[in-house]
């Protein structure tokens, strides 16, 4: 569905207006970035990214309203999960060997 990599890709597409530029920023091939966008668009009831084919006027991509909402909800889930896990994570960290 959606994880940190795909969320970052959505965020960067929103910032750059380009699947290619977003992929480059993430050191990812255009082919891989495009494949991930297609996966996300197929997984949700509405497409998350709309793209315009390149050409003389240039192409581009943008987050749809659904894409922006999915990204917002994903960030909210991460924030809630991090808060809920803070206690157990701190307990695990206390159990680690000291560095040095």
Secondary structure, DSSP 8 states (H G I E B T S, - for coil): ---HHHHHHHHHHHHHS-HHHHHHHTT--HHHHHHHHHHHHHHSSS-SEEEE--STT--EEEE-HHHHHHHHHHHHHHHHHHHHHHHHHHHHHHHS----
